[in-house]
């Protein structure tokens, strides 16, 4: 599904919906001053969305300014050879080092794309539209969508267009925080003591090693090297045990020794849980210590120790790679589910659940399945909603295959830039010939395409920008 979200055709279709909805419904609000925010799920999505939305706006000659906001640098070879940042000329060419919050206030920009940024604490009262392509839940859903709840003279209409979330889930999140927030029960402060005992019993450190790290942490003239020296014995000990368990597991599996395999896997799981429990301890103590005085320095010392040790243990998040190079997007369909009512005043208010069994988790065995089974399961999610007109195979395979046979197009692709090739009258002629050539095999789609210049233009866009027609023609023409 992550591959589908990043597919250029998927992004292009959503970009078209966002821009056209903004122009029709949002832009006229507040005497033409209204702005919108697009919330995407990752920094990589933000880069590809920004490039796609700017391209769409430019092609249609719209006067809409866009900005994109995310932290750090994103490397995406499919979008460009260099890394992308907020100040990249390819993403925000006219920002020129300005603060995004300040730049977005003016008349220059109307749409702001964000990835894990500006979803909280961002006050822009001109925001009247939000487009969501990210899973939101709980307080994050409330905080994100509440960016629209900023007053402005004449502001009485806002729009939320959501590609991902279920209305019932969003409504449940808002109901929880709508009036009085209640806990179903209280949190037991003794959970910290229980988790401390569990971590101590693992035997990976002793009190002396904890005190040594804390002493360096509070010494005003300490250097980073002092902290590393204090942590290194524990880190080295744990990492060696993890690597030894990994090697033992491989050896046991090679010998088909069930007892040894189970013992090695149990050792790996115990170390993964040890690392996970340290993270739980830090979060739990940070929360509870604000409302409860433990009066125990050993509890505080361990929070400091775990916070410094945790980033040094590089295990527990290994993922097996999967080859998606041969996966093809054969269908694509965005279905309008209409407006959904979300009455906050109806039904009982939901309660928050406190922390109960901290550190009681276990390592779950990875569920595996064959790739074709996974794809079949994904396809069934859309079963019943797809028609022949939704099939991309018609464009990507049938039409593209016929165009690749054209020596005229091969010659033009070799001798011209992609922009010059896109404007070639021969491309339009050959496209019509290809549609008519496919008429017998795909009668319904061919007839519809022949009678619609809009569909023909869309097909040309898919072929040039998503199916790699130009590049493949150049490869075929090469000696």
Protein Blocks (a to p, Z undefined) as FASTA:
>chain_A
ZZmmmpmklmmmmmmmmmmmmmmmmmmggnhpaccddddfbfklmmmmmmmmmmmmmmno
pacddddddehjdddfklombdcdfklmklmmmnnopafklmmmmmmbmbdcdehihkgo
pacfkbcbdcdfbdcehjllmmmmmmmmcccehiabdcdddfkbcfklmmmmmmmmmmcc
cdfbdcdfklmmmmmmmmmmnopacfklmmmmmmmmmmmkbcfklmmmmmmmmmmmmmmm
mmmmmmmmmmmmmnopaklmmmmmmmmmmmmmmmmmmmmmmmmmmmmmmmocfkpaklmm
mmmmmmmmmmmmgghjaccdddfklpccfbdcdddebjadddfkgojdddddddfbgoia
ccdddddddfklmmmmmmmmmgojacfklpmklmmmmmmmmmmmpmklmmmmmmpcfklm
mmpmklmmmmmmmmmmmmmmmmmlmmmmmmomklmmmmmmmmmmmnommmmmmmmmpZZ
